[in-house]
Amino acid sequence: MRSSVLESVDILDLRHYTSAELRTLLEAEAHAWAQKMAWDYRSSAEMILRYVDSKILPGYVALENNHIVGYSFFVYEGSKGVVGDLFVSPGRNHSVRERLLTHVLETLQQTPGIHRVEAQLLIHDTGEVNAVFEHEGFQSFRRLFMELPLATPTSLVTPFPEEVTIRGWQEMDFQPSAAVITAAYNGHIDSEINDQYRTANGSLRFLNNIIRFPGCGTFDASSSFVAINRYTGVILGLLLCSRVREDVGHVTQVCLLPEHRGRGIGESLLAACTRDLRARNFSQLTLTVTEANHRAVELYHHLGFKTTRVFDAFVWEG
């Protein structure tokens, strides 16, 4: 039975297809994001469809009996490849997804000059695609998707350092925030998952991606904050938030300089974010965190976040 299923599925170049042919599949994907994570994925789907029509997005489609039942795309960033997405119509045999993903990973690994491949597929629950990644030599990291209902204000009051002040995000914070991110993730497990954190230029690219592009929602300056030393003006930490649904915010980045951890600054940044979102009638705030980052996980639980999903991040070093 397995071999007959595989034989009826063709894996073909994504660049042979148009947005009109893929739209129904991406509408199904948008529905899945809404159901699993309360995210409005439609703007991201439209962006993907525009790239499809431009014929510059590398990837594959799975064709079953001449019907598109799945797709995946990837991008190149210098010597690194990143799996951008993987989606197969609900109810399809797992072998369709496995074969599609295998094509993507083998293409990336065999591309000359590519020495690292990363993937974080939020739509897939932990363990769903691990077998394919492990077969191709990837290391996996469990990550948590957490939610905080905003209907009821939290009563938690955190002592606040006298020399620190919290203010809203400004465009001038872009460059110094990259330096904070690089310092914050030096030797951190998340820099193993995302190597952009390892350098100032990489951190700038990361900031550019989450602020300028709607891959993780639409950047929301109103609910994004920095913690600064009120006497020197130096940024000590930051929290960036995006709008992933009209009434749902998502923390895309929160970090502190290592020497300022444990002083209540992170809690104060989150408190500022939730106050702003509540004032605008948002219903919830979400975030993702690596399970092995025990200190952060404990803090989020303490603040009222609940883990609602577990997914995986994958890394291959050639």
FIRO-348182 format. One line per 3 residues: number of its first residue (from 1); their letters; for each residue x, y, z of N, C-alpha, C. Coordinates in nm, 2 decimals, m for minus. Layout:
FIRO-348182
NUM = A = X:Y:Z:X:Y:Z:X:Y:Z | ...;
END
This chain:
FIRO-348182
1 = MRS = 0.08:m0.12:0.00:0.00:0.00:0.00:0.09:0.12:0.00 | 0.19:0.12:0.08:0.28:0.24:0.09:0.35:0.27:m0.05 | 0.39:0.17:m0.12:0.46:0.19:m0.24:0.36:0.24:m0.35;
4 = SVL = 0.24:0.20:m0.35:0.14:0.25:m0.45:0.11:0.39:m0.42 | 0.11:0.43:m0.29:0.08:0.57:m0.26:0.20:0.66:m0.31 | 0.32:0.61:m0.29:0.44:0.69:m0.33:0.44:0.70:m0.48;
7 = ESV = 0.40:0.59:m0.55:0.41:0.59:m0.70:0.31:0.69:m0.76 | 0.20:0.72:m0.69:0.09:0.81:m0.74:0.12:0.95:m0.71 | 0.23:0.98:m0.64:0.27:1.12:m0.61:0.39:1.16:m0.68;
10 = DIL = 0.38:1.28:m0.75:0.49:1.34:m0.82:0.54:1.46:m0.74 | 0.67:1.48:m0.73:0.73:1.59:m0.67:0.79:1.68:m0.78 | 0.74:1.80:m0.79:0.78:1.88:m0.91:0.82:2.02:m0.86;
13 = DLR = 0.89:2.09:m0.94:0.95:2.22:m0.91:0.83:2.32:m0.89 | 0.84:2.39:m0.77:0.74:2.49:m0.74:0.73:2.60:m0.84 | 0.84:2.63:m0.91:0.85:2.74:m1.00:0.77:2.71:m1.13;
16 = HYT = 0.72:2.59:m1.15:0.64:2.56:m1.26:0.49:2.59:m1.24 | 0.46:2.64:m1.13:0.32:2.67:m1.09:0.29:2.81:m1.06 | 0.16:2.85:m1.06:0.12:2.98:m1.04:0.04:3.00:m0.91;
19 = SAE = 0.02:3.12:m0.87:m0.06:3.15:m0.75:m0.20:3.09:m0.76 | m0.26:3.10:m0.88:m0.39:3.05:m0.90:m0.40:2.90:m0.87 | m0.30:2.83:m0.91:m0.30:2.68:m0.89:m0.27:2.65:m0.74;
22 = LRT = m0.21:2.73:m0.67:m0.17:2.71:m0.53:m0.26:2.77:m0.43 | m0.35:2.86:m0.47:m0.43:2.94:m0.38:m0.52:2.85:m0.28 | m0.58:2.75:m0.34:m0.67:2.67:m0.25:m0.59:2.60:m0.14;
25 = LLE = m0.47:2.55:m0.18:m0.38:2.49:m0.08:m0.34:2.59:0.03 | m0.31:2.71:m0.01:m0.26:2.80:0.09:m0.38:2.85:0.18 | m0.50:2.85:0.12:m0.62:2.89:0.20:m0.64:2.78:0.31;
28 = AEA = m0.62:2.65:0.27:m0.63:2.55:0.37:m0.52:2.56:0.48 | m0.40:2.61:0.44:m0.29:2.63:0.54:m0.33:2.74:0.63 | m0.38:2.85:0.58:m0.42:2.96:0.66:m0.53:2.92:0.76;
31 = HAW = m0.62:2.83:0.72:m0.72:2.78:0.82:m0.65:2.70:0.93 | m0.55:2.62:0.89:m0.48:2.54:0.99:m0.40:2.63:1.09 | m0.34:2.74:1.05:m0.28:2.83:1.14:m0.38:2.90:1.23;
34 = AQK = m0.49:2.93:1.18:m0.60:2.99:1.26:m0.64:2.90:1.37 | m0.66:2.77:1.33:m0.71:2.67:1.43:m0.61:2.64:1.54 | m0.48:2.62:1.49:m0.38:2.58:1.59:m0.32:2.69:1.67;
37 = MAW = m0.31:2.81:1.62:m0.23:2.91:1.69:m0.30:3.05:1.69 | m0.43:3.06:1.65:m0.50:3.18:1.64:m0.42:3.29:1.56 | m0.35:3.25:1.46:m0.28:3.34:1.37:m0.36:3.36:1.24;
40 = DYR = m0.36:3.48:1.20:m0.42:3.51:1.06:m0.30:3.51:0.97 | m0.30:3.39:0.89:m0.18:3.37:0.81:m0.20:3.42:0.67 | m0.32:3.49:0.64:m0.35:3.53:0.51:m0.25:3.62:0.44;
43 = SSA = m0.20:3.72:0.52:m0.10:3.81:0.46:0.03:3.74:0.42 | 0.07:3.64:0.50:0.19:3.56:0.47:0.16:3.48:0.35 | 0.04:3.42:0.34:0.01:3.34:0.22:0.01:3.42:0.10;
46 = EMI = m0.04:3.55:0.10:m0.04:3.63:m0.01:0.10:3.67:m0.06 | 0.18:3.69:0.04:0.32:3.72:0.01:0.39:3.60:m0.06 | 0.36:3.48:m0.01:0.42:3.36:m0.07:0.37:3.35:m0.22;
49 = LRY = 0.24:3.37:m0.24:0.18:3.36:m0.37:0.24:3.46:m0.47 | 0.27:3.58:m0.42:0.34:3.68:m0.51:0.48:3.63:m0.55 | 0.55:3.57:m0.45:0.68:3.51:m0.48:0.67:3.40:m0.58;
52 = VDS = 0.56:3.32:m0.57:0.54:3.21:m0.66:0.53:3.26:m0.80 | 0.45:3.36:m0.82:0.43:3.42:m0.95:0.55:3.48:m1.01 | 0.64:3.53:m0.92:0.77:3.59:m0.97:0.87:3.48:m1.01;
55 = KIL = 0.84:3.36:m0.99:0.92:3.24:m1.03:1.06:3.25:m0.97 | 1.08:3.31:m0.85:1.21:3.32:m0.78:1.21:3.24:m0.65 | 1.10:3.17:m0.62:1.10:3.10:m0.49:1.13:2.95:m0.51;
58 = PGY = 1.24:2.91:m0.46:1.27:2.76:m0.48:1.19:2.68:m0.39 | 1.15:2.56:m0.44:1.07:2.47:m0.36:1.01:2.36:m0.45 | 0.92:2.29:m0.39:0.85:2.18:m0.46:0.70:2.17:m0.43;
61 = VAL = 0.63:2.11:m0.52:0.49:2.08:m0.49:0.47:1.93:m0.50 | 0.38:1.87:m0.42:0.34:1.73:m0.43:0.21:1.72:m0.51 | 0.22:1.65:m0.62:0.11:1.63:m0.71:0.06:1.49:m0.70;
64 = ENN = m0.07:1.48:m0.66:m0.13:1.35:m0.65:m0.25:1.34:m0.75 | m0.25:1.25:m0.84:m0.35:1.24:m0.94:m0.38:1.38:m1.01 | m0.27:1.45:m1.04:m0.28:1.58:m1.10:m0.34:1.69:m1.02;
67 = HIV = m0.35:1.67:m0.89:m0.40:1.77:m0.80:m0.28:1.81:m0.70 | m0.26:1.93:m0.68:m0.16:1.98:m0.58:m0.21:1.95:m0.44 | m0.14:1.87:m0.37:m0.18:1.84:m0.23:m0.08:1.88:m0.13;
70 = GYS = 0.03:1.94:m0.17:0.13:1.99:m0.07:0.24:2.07:m0.14 | 0.30:2.15:m0.06:0.41:2.23:m0.11:0.51:2.26:0.00 | 0.63:2.30:m0.04:0.74:2.35:0.05:0.83:2.44:m0.02;
73 = FFV = 0.88:2.54:0.05:0.97:2.63:m0.02:1.09:2.65:0.08 | 1.20:2.70:0.02:1.32:2.72:0.10:1.39:2.85:0.05 | 1.48:2.90:0.13:1.55:3.02:0.08:1.70:3.00:0.12;
76 = YEG = 1.78:3.07:0.04:1.93:3.07:0.07:1.97:3.20:0.13 | 2.05:3.19:0.23:2.11:3.30:0.30:2.26:3.28:0.31 | 2.33:3.32:0.20:2.48:3.30:0.20:2.51:3.15:0.20;
79 = SKG = 2.58:3.10:0.29:2.61:2.95:0.30:2.51:2.87:0.38 | 2.39:2.93:0.40:2.29:2.86:0.48:2.16:2.85:0.40 | 2.09:2.74:0.42:1.96:2.72:0.36:1.86:2.72:0.47;
82 = VVG = 1.74:2.78:0.45:1.63:2.78:0.55:1.51:2.72:0.49 | 1.45:2.62:0.55:1.32:2.57:0.51:1.21:2.67:0.55 | 1.15:2.73:0.46:1.05:2.83:0.49:0.92:2.78:0.53;
85 = DLF = 0.87:2.67:0.47:0.74:2.62:0.50:0.72:2.48:0.44 | 0.63:2.41:0.50:0.59:2.28:0.45:0.45:2.25:0.49 | 0.37:2.23:0.39:0.23:2.20:0.42:0.17:2.10:0.32;
88 = VSP = 0.09:2.01:0.38:0.03:1.91:0.30:m0.12:1.91:0.34 | m0.21:1.89:0.24:m0.35:1.89:0.27:m0.39:1.79:0.38 | m0.47:1.83:0.47:m0.51:1.74:0.58:m0.57:1.62:0.53;
91 = GRN = m0.54:1.50:0.59:m0.60:1.38:0.55:m0.51:1.30:0.45 | m0.41:1.36:0.40:m0.32:1.29:0.31:m0.23:1.20:0.38 | m0.18:1.09:0.31:m0.09:0.99:0.37:0.04:1.06:0.42;
94 = HSV = 0.09:1.02:0.53:0.21:1.08:0.58:0.33:1.07:0.48 | 0.32:0.97:0.40:0.43:0.95:0.31:0.45:1.06:0.21 | 0.33:1.13:0.18:0.34:1.25:0.09:0.42:1.36:0.15;
97 = RER = 0.40:1.39:0.27:0.47:1.49:0.34:0.62:1.45:0.36 | 0.65:1.32:0.39:0.78:1.27:0.40:0.86:1.28:0.27 | 0.80:1.25:0.16:0.87:1.25:0.04:0.90:1.40:m0.01;
100 = LLT = 0.80:1.48:0.01:0.82:1.62:m0.02:0.93:1.68:0.06 | 0.93:1.66:0.19:1.03:1.71:0.28:1.17:1.66:0.24 | 1.18:1.53:0.21:1.30:1.47:0.17:1.36:1.53:0.05;
103 = HVL = 1.28:1.57:m0.05:1.33:1.64:m0.17:1.39:1.77:m0.13 | 1.32:1.84:m0.04:1.37:1.98:0.00:1.50:1.96:0.07 | 1.51:1.87:0.17:1.64:1.86:0.25:1.75:1.82:0.17;
106 = ETL = 1.73:1.72:0.08:1.84:1.67:m0.01:1.88:1.78:m0.10 | 1.79:1.86:m0.15:1.83:1.97:m0.24:1.92:2.07:m0.17 | 1.88:2.11:m0.05:1.96:2.20:0.03:2.10:2.14:0.06;
109 = QQT = 2.10:2.02:0.11:2.23:1.96:0.15:2.32:1.94:0.03 | 2.27:1.92:m0.08:2.35:1.90:m0.20:2.38:2.02:m0.28 | 2.33:2.14:m0.24:2.36:2.26:m0.31:2.51:2.30:m0.28;
112 = PGI = 2.59:2.33:m0.38:2.72:2.37:m0.36:2.73:2.50:m0.27 | 2.82:2.50:m0.17:2.84:2.62:m0.09:2.75:2.62:0.03 | 2.65:2.53:0.04:2.56:2.53:0.16:2.62:2.44:0.27;
115 = HRV = 2.64:2.50:0.38:2.71:2.43:0.49:2.62:2.42:0.62 | 2.50:2.48:0.61:2.41:2.48:0.72:2.27:2.49:0.67 | 2.18:2.41:0.74:2.04:2.42:0.70:1.96:2.43:0.83;
118 = EAQ = 1.86:2.52:0.84:1.78:2.54:0.95:1.63:2.53:0.92 | 1.55:2.48:1.01:1.41:2.47:0.99:1.34:2.49:1.12 | 1.23:2.57:1.12:1.13:2.57:1.23:1.00:2.57:1.17;
121 = LLI = 0.93:2.46:1.19:0.80:2.44:1.12:0.69:2.44:1.23 | 0.64:2.56:1.26:0.55:2.58:1.37:0.42:2.50:1.35 | 0.38:2.49:1.23:0.25:2.42:1.20:0.25:2.28:1.23;
124 = HDT = 0.37:2.22:1.25:0.38:2.07:1.27:0.41:2.05:1.42 | 0.33:1.96:1.48:0.35:1.92:1.62:0.48:1.85:1.64 | 0.53:1.85:1.76:0.66:1.78:1.78:0.65:1.63:1.74;
127 = GEV = 0.75:1.59:1.68:0.76:1.45:1.64:0.70:1.42:1.50 | 0.62:1.51:1.45:0.55:1.48:1.32:0.65:1.46:1.20 | 0.75:1.53:1.20:0.84:1.53:1.08:0.99:1.49:1.12;
130 = NAV = 1.00:1.45:1.25:1.14:1.43:1.30:1.21:1.31:1.23 | 1.14:1.21:1.19:1.20:1.10:1.13:1.28:1.14:1.00 | 1.22:1.22:0.92:1.28:1.27:0.79:1.41:1.35:0.83;
133 = FEH = 1.40:1.44:0.92:1.51:1.53:0.96:1.62:1.44:1.02 | 1.59:1.35:1.10:1.69:1.27:1.17:1.76:1.18:1.07 | 1.69:1.13:0.97:1.74:1.04:0.86:1.85:1.12:0.78;
136 = EGF = 1.82:1.25:0.77:1.91:1.34:0.69:2.02:1.40:0.78 | 2.03:1.36:0.91:2.14:1.40:0.99:2.12:1.53:1.07 | 2.00:1.57:1.09:1.97:1.70:1.16:1.96:1.67:1.31;
139 = QSF = 1.99:1.78:1.38:1.97:1.78:1.53:1.84:1.85:1.55 | 1.77:1.81:1.65:1.64:1.87:1.68:1.63:1.93:1.82 | 1.55:2.04:1.83:1.53:2.11:1.96:1.38:2.13:1.98;
142 = RRL = 1.33:2.09:2.09:1.19:2.11:2.12:1.16:2.25:2.16 | 1.06:2.31:2.10:1.02:2.45:2.13:0.87:2.45:2.18 | 0.84:2.55:2.26:0.71:2.56:2.32:0.64:2.68:2.26;
145 = FME = 0.51:2.66:2.23:0.42:2.77:2.19:0.33:2.80:2.31 | 0.34:2.93:2.36:0.28:2.96:2.48:0.18:3.08:2.46 | 0.07:3.08:2.54:m0.04:3.18:2.52:m0.07:3.24:2.66;
148 = LPL = m0.10:3.37:2.66:m0.14:3.44:2.78:m0.27:3.51:2.75 | m0.38:3.47:2.81:m0.51:3.54:2.79:m0.49:3.68:2.85 | m0.55:3.78:2.78:m0.54:3.92:2.82:m0.66:3.98:2.88;
151 = ATP = m0.77:3.90:2.89:m0.90:3.95:2.94:m0.89:3.99:3.09 | m0.81:3.92:3.17:m0.79:3.96:3.31:m0.65:4.01:3.34 | m0.64:4.14:3.38:m0.51:4.19:3.41:m0.44:4.11:3.52;
154 = TSL = m0.30:4.09:3.50:m0.23:4.02:3.60:m0.20:4.11:3.72 | m0.19:4.05:3.84:m0.17:4.13:3.96:m0.02:4.13:4.00 | 0.06:4.06:3.92:0.20:4.05:3.95:0.27:4.19:3.94;
157 = VTP = 0.34:4.23:4.05:0.41:4.35:4.05:0.56:4.32:4.07 | 0.64:4.37:3.98:0.79:4.33:3.98:0.87:4.46:4.03 | 0.96:4.44:4.13:1.05:4.55:4.16:1.12:4.60:4.04;
160 = FPE = 1.14:4.73:4.03:1.19:4.79:3.91:1.32:4.86:3.95 | 1.43:4.83:3.88:1.56:4.91:3.91:1.54:5.06:3.89 | 1.59:5.13:3.98:1.58:5.28:3.98:1.64:5.34:3.85;
163 = EVT = 1.75:5.29:3.81:1.83:5.35:3.70:1.78:5.31:3.56 | 1.67:5.22:3.56:1.62:5.17:3.43:1.48:5.23:3.40 | 1.46:5.26:3.28:1.33:5.31:3.24:1.29:5.24:3.11;
166 = IRG = 1.16:5.22:3.10:1.10:5.15:2.98:1.04:5.25:2.89 | 1.07:5.25:2.76:1.00:5.34:2.67:0.97:5.26:2.54 | 0.88:5.32:2.46:0.84:5.26:2.33:0.95:5.25:2.23;
169 = WQE = 0.94:5.15:2.14:1.04:5.13:2.03:1.04:5.25:1.94 | 1.16:5.29:1.90:1.18:5.39:1.80:1.28:5.34:1.69 | 1.27:5.40:1.58:1.35:5.36:1.46:1.50:5.37:1.49;
172 = MDF = 1.54:5.46:1.58:1.68:5.48:1.61:1.73:5.36:1.69 | 1.64:5.28:1.75:1.68:5.16:1.83:1.73:5.05:1.74 | 1.71:5.05:1.61:1.74:4.94:1.53:1.88:4.89:1.54;
175 = QPS = 1.98:4.97:1.52:2.12:4.93:1.53:2.17:4.89:1.67 | 2.15:4.97:1.77:2.19:4.93:1.90:2.12:4.80:1.95 | 1.99:4.78:1.91:1.92:4.66:1.95:1.99:4.53:1.89;
178 = AAV = 2.05:4.54:1.77:2.12:4.43:1.71:2.24:4.39:1.80 | 2.31:4.49:1.85:2.42:4.46:1.94:2.37:4.39:2.07 | 2.25:4.43:2.12:2.20:4.37:2.24:2.17:4.23:2.21;
181 = ITA = 2.10:4.20:2.10:2.07:4.06:2.06:2.19:3.97:2.05 | 2.30:4.02:1.99:2.42:3.94:1.97:2.48:3.91:2.11 | 2.48:4.01:2.20:2.54:3.99:2.33:2.45:3.90:2.41;
184 = AYN = 2.32:3.91:2.40:2.23:3.83:2.48:2.23:3.69:2.45 | 2.26:3.65:2.32:2.26:3.51:2.28:2.40:3.45:2.26 | 2.50:3.52:2.31:2.63:3.46:2.31:2.64:3.34:2.40;
187 = GHI = 2.66:3.22:2.33:2.67:3.10:2.41:2.53:3.04:2.45 | 2.43:3.10:2.40:2.29:3.06:2.43:2.24:2.95:2.34 | 2.16:2.87:2.39:2.11:2.76:2.30:2.04:2.81:2.18;
190 = DSE = 1.97:2.92:2.19:1.90:2.97:2.07:1.99:3.01:1.96 | 2.12:3.04:1.99:2.21:3.07:1.88:2.26:2.95:1.81 | 2.23:2.83:1.87:2.25:2.70:1.80:2.14:2.68:1.70;
193 = IND = 2.02:2.73:1.73:1.90:2.71:1.64:1.90:2.81:1.53 | 1.94:2.94:1.56:1.94:3.05:1.46:2.08:3.11:1.47 | 2.16:3.09:1.37:2.30:3.14:1.37:2.30:3.29:1.34;
196 = QYR = 2.19:3.35:1.31:2.19:3.50:1.29:2.22:3.57:1.42 | 2.19:3.51:1.53:2.22:3.57:1.66:2.37:3.58:1.69 | 2.45:3.51:1.62:2.59:3.51:1.65:2.67:3.63:1.61;
199 = TAN = 2.62:3.71:1.52:2.69:3.83:1.48:2.60:3.95:1.47 | 2.67:4.07:1.47:2.59:4.19:1.46:2.52:4.20:1.33 | 2.58:4.16:1.22:2.52:4.17:1.09:2.40:4.07:1.08;
202 = GSL = 2.42:3.95:1.14:2.31:3.85:1.14:2.19:3.90:1.22 | 2.22:3.97:1.34:2.11:4.02:1.42:2.04:4.13:1.35 | 2.11:4.21:1.27:2.05:4.32:1.19:1.95:4.26:1.09;
205 = RFL = 2.00:4.15:1.02:1.91:4.08:0.93:1.79:4.02:1.00 | 1.81:3.97:1.11:1.69:3.91:1.19:1.59:4.02:1.22 | 1.64:4.14:1.27:1.55:4.25:1.30:1.48:4.30:1.17;
208 = NNI = 1.55:4.31:1.07:1.49:4.35:0.94:1.38:4.26:0.90 | 1.40:4.13:0.92:1.30:4.03:0.88:1.17:4.04:0.96 | 1.19:4.06:1.09:1.07:4.06:1.17:1.00:4.20:1.18;
211 = IRF = 1.07:4.31:1.14:1.01:4.44:1.14:0.96:4.48:1.01 | 1.03:4.44:0.90:1.00:4.49:0.77:0.91:4.39:0.69 | 0.91:4.26:0.73:0.83:4.17:0.65:0.73:4.10:0.74;
214 = PGC = 0.62:4.05:0.68:0.51:3.99:0.76:0.52:3.84:0.78 | 0.64:3.79:0.79:0.66:3.65:0.81:0.61:3.60:0.94 | 0.63:3.68:1.04:0.58:3.65:1.18:0.48:3.75:1.22;
217 = GTF = 0.38:3.78:1.13:0.28:3.89:1.16:0.33:4.02:1.12 | 0.26:4.12:1.15:0.29:4.26:1.12:0.35:4.33:1.24 | 0.47:4.38:1.23:0.53:4.45:1.34:0.44:4.55:1.40;
220 = DAS = 0.44:4.55:1.54:0.35:4.64:1.61:0.43:4.73:1.70 | 0.47:4.85:1.65:0.56:4.94:1.73:0.50:4.98:1.86 | 0.36:4.99:1.87:0.30:5.04:1.99:0.32:4.94:2.11;
223 = SSF = 0.33:4.81:2.08:0.35:4.72:2.19:0.49:4.66:2.20 | 0.58:4.73:2.14:0.73:4.70:2.14:0.80:4.80:2.22 | 0.89:4.75:2.31:0.96:4.84:2.41:1.11:4.81:2.42;
226 = VAI = 1.18:4.91:2.47:1.32:4.89:2.51:1.34:4.93:2.65 | 1.43:4.87:2.72:1.47:4.91:2.85:1.60:4.98:2.84 | 1.61:5.10:2.89:1.74:5.18:2.88:1.78:5.22:3.02;
229 = NRY = 1.91:5.25:3.03:1.97:5.31:3.15:1.93:5.46:3.13 | 1.86:5.51:3.23:1.81:5.65:3.22:1.92:5.76:3.22 | 2.04:5.72:3.27:2.15:5.81:3.28:2.24:5.81:3.16;
232 = TGV = 2.26:5.69:3.10:2.35:5.68:2.99:2.28:5.67:2.85 | 2.15:5.63:2.86:2.07:5.60:2.74:2.10:5.47:2.67 | 2.19:5.39:2.73:2.22:5.26:2.67:2.11:5.16:2.68;
235 = ILG = 2.08:5.09:2.57:1.97:4.99:2.57:2.02:4.87:2.64 | 1.94:4.82:2.74:1.98:4.70:2.82:1.90:4.58:2.78 | 1.78:4.60:2.72:1.70:4.49:2.67:1.59:4.54:2.58;
238 = LLL = 1.52:4.45:2.52:1.41:4.49:2.43:1.31:4.38:2.42 | 1.19:4.42:2.38:1.08:4.33:2.35:1.01:4.38:2.23 | 1.01:4.29:2.12:0.94:4.33:2.00:0.82:4.24:1.98;
241 = CSR = 0.71:4.30:1.94:0.58:4.23:1.93:0.52:4.26:1.79 | 0.46:4.16:1.74:0.39:4.17:1.61:0.24:4.13:1.63 | 0.16:4.18:1.54:0.02:4.15:1.54:0.00:4.03:1.44;
244 = VRE = m0.05:3.92:1.50:m0.07:3.80:1.41:m0.21:3.77:1.38 | m0.30:3.85:1.45:m0.44:3.85:1.42:m0.49:3.99:1.47 | m0.60:4.03:1.43:m0.65:4.16:1.47:m0.65:4.18:1.62;
247 = DVG = m0.67:4.08:1.70:m0.67:4.09:1.85:m0.57:4.00:1.91 | m0.46:3.96:1.84:m0.36:3.87:1.90:m0.22:3.92:1.87 | m0.14:3.94:1.98:m0.01:3.98:1.96:0.09:3.86:1.98;
250 = HVT = 0.20:3.87:1.92:0.30:3.77:1.93:0.44:3.83:1.96 | 0.51:3.79:2.07:0.64:3.83:2.10:0.74:3.77:2.00 | 0.80:3.85:1.92:0.90:3.79:1.82:1.04:3.80:1.88;
253 = QVC = 1.06:3.88:1.98:1.19:3.88:2.04:1.18:3.95:2.18 | 1.25:3.89:2.28:1.26:3.95:2.41:1.40:3.91:2.46 | 1.48:4.00:2.49:1.62:3.96:2.54:1.68:4.07:2.62;
256 = LLP = 1.77:4.04:2.71:1.84:4.13:2.79:1.99:4.11:2.79 | 2.07:4.21:2.81:2.21:4.19:2.82:2.23:4.10:2.94 | 2.32:4.00:2.93:2.34:3.90:3.04:2.36:3.96:3.18;
259 = EHR = 2.43:4.07:3.19:2.46:4.12:3.32:2.34:4.19:3.39 | 2.23:4.20:3.31:2.11:4.27:3.37:1.99:4.17:3.39 | 2.02:4.04:3.37:1.91:3.94:3.39:1.89:3.93:3.54;
262 = GRG = 1.77:3.88:3.58:1.73:3.86:3.72:1.70:3.99:3.79 | 1.68:4.10:3.73:1.66:4.23:3.80:1.51:4.27:3.78 | 1.43:4.19:3.71:1.29:4.23:3.69:1.27:4.31:3.56;
265 = IGE = 1.37:4.33:3.48:1.36:4.41:3.36:1.28:4.33:3.26 | 1.30:4.21:3.24:1.23:4.13:3.14:1.08:4.13:3.18 | 1.05:4.11:3.30:0.91:4.11:3.35:0.84:4.25:3.32;
268 = SLL = 0.92:4.35:3.34:0.87:4.49:3.32:0.84:4.51:3.17 | 0.93:4.46:3.08:0.91:4.47:2.94:0.78:4.40:2.90 | 0.76:4.28:2.95:0.64:4.20:2.92:0.51:4.28:2.98;
271 = AAC = 0.53:4.34:3.10:0.41:4.41:3.16:0.38:4.53:3.07 | 0.47:4.60:3.02:0.45:4.71:2.93:0.38:4.67:2.80 | 0.42:4.56:2.75:0.36:4.50:2.63:0.21:4.46:2.65;
274 = TRD = 0.19:4.39:2.76:0.05:4.35:2.79:m0.04:4.46:2.82 | 0.01:4.56:2.89:m0.07:4.68:2.92:m0.12:4.75:2.79 | m0.03:4.77:2.70:m0.06:4.83:2.57:m0.16:4.75:2.49;
277 = LRA = m0.14:4.62:2.49:m0.24:4.53:2.41:m0.37:4.53:2.48 | m0.38:4.52:2.61:m0.51:4.53:2.68:m0.58:4.66:2.65 | m0.51:4.77:2.65:m0.57:4.90:2.63:m0.63:4.90:2.49;
280 = RNF = m0.58:4.82:2.40:m0.64:4.82:2.26:m0.73:4.69:2.24 | m0.77:4.63:2.35:m0.87:4.52:2.34:m0.82:4.40:2.27 | m0.69:4.37:2.28:m0.63:4.24:2.23:m0.68:4.13:2.33;
283 = SQL = m0.70:4.01:2.27:m0.75:3.90:2.36:m0.64:3.82:2.41 | m0.53:3.81:2.34:m0.42:3.72:2.40:m0.28:3.76:2.34 | m0.18:3.72:2.41:m0.04:3.74:2.37:0.02:3.60:2.36;
286 = TLT = 0.10:3.57:2.25:0.17:3.44:2.24:0.32:3.46:2.22 | 0.39:3.36:2.24:0.54:3.36:2.22:0.58:3.22:2.20 | 0.71:3.20:2.16:0.77:3.07:2.15:0.90:3.08:2.23;
289 = VTE = 0.94:2.96:2.28:1.06:2.95:2.36:1.11:2.81:2.35 | 1.25:2.80:2.36:1.31:2.67:2.35:1.29:2.60:2.49 | 1.25:2.48:2.48:1.21:2.41:2.61:1.33:2.40:2.70;
292 = ANH = 1.45:2.38:2.65:1.57:2.37:2.73:1.61:2.50:2.80 | 1.55:2.61:2.76:1.58:2.74:2.82:1.49:2.75:2.95 | 1.53:2.68:3.05:1.44:2.65:3.17:1.41:2.78:3.24;
295 = RAV = 1.51:2.87:3.25:1.49:3.00:3.32:1.37:3.08:3.26 | 1.38:3.09:3.12:1.27:3.17:3.05:1.14:3.10:3.06 | 1.14:2.96:3.05:1.01:2.89:3.06:0.95:2.91:3.19;
298 = ELY = 1.03:2.90:3.30:0.98:2.92:3.43:0.92:3.06:3.45 | 0.99:3.16:3.40:0.94:3.30:3.41:0.80:3.31:3.34 | 0.79:3.26:3.22:0.67:3.27:3.15:0.55:3.20:3.22;
301 = HHL = 0.58:3.09:3.27:0.47:3.02:3.35:0.43:3.11:3.47 | 0.53:3.17:3.54:0.51:3.25:3.65:0.42:3.37:3.62 | 0.44:3.42:3.49:0.36:3.53:3.45:0.22:3.50:3.40;
304 = GFK = 0.19:3.37:3.39:0.06:3.33:3.35:0.05:3.26:3.21 | 0.16:3.25:3.14:0.16:3.19:3.01:0.14:3.04:3.02 | 0.06:2.98:2.93:0.04:2.84:2.93:0.09:2.78:2.80;
307 = TTR = 0.16:2.66:2.81:0.20:2.59:2.69:0.08:2.53:2.62 | 0.06:2.56:2.49:m0.05:2.50:2.42:m0.01:2.41:2.31 | 0.12:2.43:2.26:0.17:2.34:2.16:0.32:2.32:2.18;
310 = VFD = 0.37:2.21:2.13:0.51:2.18:2.12:0.55:2.15:1.98 | 0.65:2.22:1.93:0.70:2.19:1.79:0.85:2.17:1.80 | 0.91:2.16:1.68:1.06:2.13:1.68:1.13:2.23:1.59;
313 = AFV = 1.25:2.26:1.62:1.35:2.33:1.54:1.45:2.23:1.50 | 1.51:2.24:1.38:1.61:2.14:1.32:1.72:2.22:1.27 | 1.84:2.16:1.29:1.97:2.22:1.24:2.06:2.11:1.18;
316 = WEG = 2.11:2.14:1.06:2.22:2.05:1.00:2.34:2.13:0.97 | 2.45:2.08:1.02:2.58:2.14:0.99:2.66:2.05:0.89 | 2.69:2.10:0.77:2.76:2.02:0.67:2.91:2.01:0.71;
END
